[in-house]
Amino acid sequence: MFNDIWIARKNALNLAQTLMVATMVIAVGPQYAVITADDHDSSLTVIQEYDPFT
């Protein structure tokens, strides 16, 4: 979990490029988390998506 949105975005981009999977930054209360697209659930609030193939 991250308190700063910029740190979460940097980690999501790095993870997407390293693993070559789509990642997302989601809001969890006042904090942010990074998940892969496989873990996405429709109840999550997606802030940003990173797709290494585009």
C-alpha positions in Angstrom: 0.0 0.0 0.0 1.2 3.5 -0.9 0.3 6.8 0.6 1.6 8.8 -2.3 -0.1 8.4 -5.7 3.1 9.3 -7.6 5.0 6.4 -5.9 2.2 4.0 -6.7 2.2 5.1 -10.4 6.0 4.7 -10.7 5.8 1.2 -9.2 2.9 0.2 -11.4 4.7 1.3 -14.5 7.9 -0.4 -13.5 6.0 -3.6 -12.7 4.2 -3.6 -16.0 7.4 -3.1 -18.0 9.3 -5.7 -16.0 6.7 -8.5 -15.9 5.1 -7.5 -19.3 1.6 -7.7 -17.7 -1.1 -5.0 -17.4 -1.1 -3.4 -14.0 -3.5 -1.0 -12.3 -3.3 1.5 -9.5 -6.4 1.3 -7.3 -7.7 3.3 -4.4 -8.2 1.5 -1.1 -9.6 4.0 1.3 -7.0 6.9 1.6 -4.2 4.7 0.2 -3.2 3.3 -3.2 -2.3 -0.3 -4.2 -0.9 -1.8 -7.4 -2.4 -5.0 -8.8 -2.2 -6.9 -12.0 -5.1 -7.0 -14.5 -5.8 -10.7 -13.6 -6.7 -9.6 -10.0 -9.1 -6.9 -11.2 -12.5 -6.9 -9.6 -15.4 -4.7 -10.7 -15.8 -3.4 -7.2 -12.3 -1.8 -7.2 -11.8 1.9 -8.0 -9.1 2.0 -10.8 -7.1 5.2 -10.8 -4.6 4.4 -13.7 -3.9 1.4 -16.0 -0.5 0.5 -17.5 -0.4 -1.8 -20.5 3.2 -2.6 -21.6 2.0 -3.7 -25.1 0.6 -0.3 -26.1 
